[in-house]
Amino acid sequence: MFMSSLAVPIADHVAKPGRAEQQLLIEAEKARSFGKLMVASVFESAARVLPDAPLMRDRMDEWPGDMAGAGVIFRLNAGLHALARSGRDPALQRIYRAAAHGDLPAAQMLDLALRDALNNRAQDLLEWMAGPTQTNEVARVAGLAGVLMELNARAAMPVELLELGASAGLNLNLSRYHCQMGAAHCGPDASPVQIAPRWIGRAVPQVPFAIARSIGVDPNPLDIGNAQDCERLHAYIWPGEKERSARLAAALELARRLPPRVDRGTASEWLPRQLARVQPPQMRRVVFHSMVVQYMSTQEREMVDAALSEAGQRAAPDRPLVRVGLEWTTDRTQVELHVTQWTGGDPESRVVARCHPYGEWFDWAGLG
């Protein structure tokens, strides 16, 4: 808008960016650093037009607690993607379809579409954002597979796999996926789910592993037989990521034929019961979680830590307990794959890799 020389200074009439705009720009910078240009453009555009959508802006600014930890921006992103995928917002649908073919929208066009969506679809978006994030990205299990292969190179044992925050349980089908980790690989060659992240750093030993039992827990597990739940998972994939979407579709189809078991409940209540089960000799018990801890309350995190610590005191070389977590660092600057082992005596902990949040690459240090 044209402003005359008599206009008041900008600082006197332009509102200071709120929490939501600031977080949008932070996430935009991260997305751009990962090469996700469409998502970065969406976040930057949303930051520009959010002041023109007062209902959405107020609700987001008033979000209780940490916005980053709650994944508020990713909930919004998934809601916008869902509107585009369903065709309920034709303007977004046209923009997202073009972007999927590499045609990024002009800033003005994207601003117009987002301003309209944030105002006219505010209730749809707020309902979407009220639910927890649901990114059941199976590529992350390449890190878990690498850990299991390294552990088996030291002492071969079948695995009892317990997953926290399992969502639809797709990670529990790890043994049915083919994972290529540099020169090492595991799982059926002909699996419909092929996982091959870019592998940097140390090599993983070519040692097979077997999963004897797998079970997970989630406060709101998704039903792989429910079309809306499956669509929710697809909406959480960033727009234009065809390979991820195809891999998710293959993992869902496999899970319909071979359903994983996911209990409904909190990790803090469920895990102690699982750890109290008799652990047979020569069985490795592995607790796995990926991008879950940030959504737990402080109390729940402490209860999970305490349950593992207590169970770790009962561990022995022939009945080891292992925790494998793929999570953001405290300052949210990078994602680490962290392993803690209890085999009797003091636990042994180390960061075995730094990695992409969705498992696109792993910089592997290994167990040493």
Secondary structure, 3 states (H helix, E strand, C coil): CCCCCCCCCHHHHCCCCCHHHHHHHHHHHHHHHCCCHHHHHHHHHHHHHHHHCHHHHHHHHCCCCCHHHHCHHHHHHHHHHHHHHHCCCHHHHHHHHHHHCCCCCCHHHHHHHHHHHHHHCHHHHHHHHHCCCCCCCHHHHHHHHHHHHHHHHHCCCCEEEEEECCCCCHHHHHHHCEEEECCEEECCCCCCCEECCEEEECCCCCCCCCEEEEEEEECCCCCCCCHHHHHHHHHCCCCCCHHHHHHHHHHHHHHHHCCCCEEECCHHHHHHHHHHCCCCCCCEEEEEEECCHHHCCHHHHHHHHHHHHHHHCCCECCECEEEEEEEECCCCCCEEEEEEEECCCCCEEEEEEEECCCCCEEEECCCC
